[in-house]
């Protein structure tokens, strides 16, 4: 694991953990979301997002940005601080990812 954040979604009575994998800073990064009824676990996979950003880091869900029903949240992160690495270009995945604060609206099913 690399950077890890946890947010409590009171409406769903779930903790949501956002994880950026522990790769080196010159690589694409993967992000995954986990959920639990308790902050101490057991944690279950919600979503695995390969090459998210493609270099997303400090992925988090501020509790202020959770809808009243708990099903719509804003995923915040920064990313894409390298244009290329080892001669390979870094892409934008999903659209809107950039080196700055990014907001992606997601629905929890």
C-alpha positions in Angstrom: 0.0 0.0 0.0 1.0 3.5 -0.7 -1.1 6.5 0.5 -4.2 5.4 2.4 -7.2 7.4 3.5 -10.4 6.4 5.3 -13.8 8.2 5.4 -16.9 7.2 7.3 -20.0 7.3 5.2 -22.6 7.8 7.9 -25.6 7.3 5.6 -24.4 3.9 4.5 -22.8 3.1 7.9 -19.6 2.1 6.1 -16.0 3.1 6.2 -14.5 3.6 2.8 -10.7 3.2 2.3 -9.0 4.7 -0.7 -5.6 3.3 -1.5 -2.9 4.3 -4.0 -0.6 1.3 -4.6 3.0 1.5 -3.4 4.7 1.7 -6.8 7.6 4.1 -7.3 7.1 7.7 -8.3 8.1 7.1 -11.9 5.3 4.7 -12.7 1.6 4.5 -13.4 -0.4 4.1 -10.2 -3.3 1.9 -9.4 -6.1 2.9 -7.0 -8.6 0.7 -5.1 -11.5 1.3 -2.8 -12.5 -0.9 0.0 -15.4 -0.9 2.5 -16.0 -2.1 6.0 -18.5 -1.9 8.8 -15.7 -1.2 11.2 -12.6 0.9 11.0 -10.6 -2.2 12.1 -11.9 -4.4 9.2 -12.7 -6.8 7.6 -12.2 -4.9 4.4 -13.9 -5.8 1.2 -12.9 -4.7 -2.3 -15.3 -2.2 -3.9 -13.4 -1.2 -7.0 -9.9 -1.7 -8.5 -8.9 1.1 -10.9 -5.8 0.2 -12.9 -3.6 3.1 -14.0 -6.1 5.6 -12.4 -5.1 9.1 -13.1 -2.7 7.6 -14.6 -0.6 8.8 -11.6 -3.3 9.6 -9.0 -2.1 10.1 -5.5 -3.7 11.1 -2.2 -7.0 9.7 -3.3 -9.7 10.6 -0.8 -13.4 11.1 -0.2 -14.0 14.1 2.1 -17.1 13.5 4.2 -18.3 17.0 3.3 -18.7 15.7 -0.3 -21.0 12.8 0.4 -24.7 13.1 -0.7 -27.6 13.0 1.8 -28.4 9.4 0.8 -24.7 8.4 0.9 -24.7 7.0 -2.6 -23.0 9.8 -4.5 -19.5 10.9 -3.4 -16.8 13.0 -4.8 -13.4 11.3 -5.2 -10.6 13.9 -4.8 -6.9 13.4 -5.9 -4.0 14.9 -7.7 -2.1 13.2 -10.5 0.0 13.2 -13.6 3.0 15.0 -12.4 5.2 13.5 -15.1 4.4 14.0 -18.8 6.4 11.0 -19.7 8.7 8.4 -18.1 11.3 6.2 -19.7 10.2 7.5 -23.1 6.6 6.5 -22.5 3.8 9.2 -22.3 1.5 9.4 -19.3 -2.1 9.6 -20.3 -5.3 11.0 -18.8 -7.5 8.4 -17.3 -10.2 9.3 -16.5 -10.8 12.6 -18.4 -10.1 15.6 -16.2 -7.1 14.1 -14.4 -4.2 16.5 -14.2 -1.5 17.9 -11.9 -3.7 19.7 -9.4 -6.8 19.0 -7.4 -9.1 16.7 -9.4 -12.8 16.0 -8.6 -14.5 12.9 -9.9 -18.2 12.2 -9.1 -18.9 8.5 -8.4 -22.0 6.5 -7.6 -21.9 3.8 -4.9 -24.1 0.9 -5.9 
